[in-house]
Amino acid sequence: MRKRFGELQAIDEKHGRVPWHVINAAQSIEQVTEELVSIVTKTIKKVDEGAPLHRMFSEGTYELPDVSADGCQSDEKKVLE
């Protein structure tokens, strides 16, 4: 499994696609959580700065939904109201 994921990662890197992050799951839960939070925080910062959020395993970018200050998407808000 690890070998196949390595092959997929190499293909994505070759084509400049979605970056992969390898996390050592043998660490403590706290260490794994810290790594995940760091990766997510950096990704959110890049998107906030204008970098596109690419789809994984397909071409194109992902359009982020419009989320209001209360955390509801506009369509969800209509349903909730």
RANOR-V399297 format. One record per run of one state. SS is the DSSP state (H for helix, E for strand, - for the rest). FROM is the first residue (numbers start at 1). TO is the last residue. Records with the same first field share a line. If there is no record, write none. Layout:
SS->FROM-TO / FROM-TO
This chain:
-->1-1 / 15-28 / 49-53 / 55-60 / 62-66 / 68-72 / 81-81
H->2-14 / 29-48 / 74-80
E->54-54 / 61-61 / 67-67 / 73-73
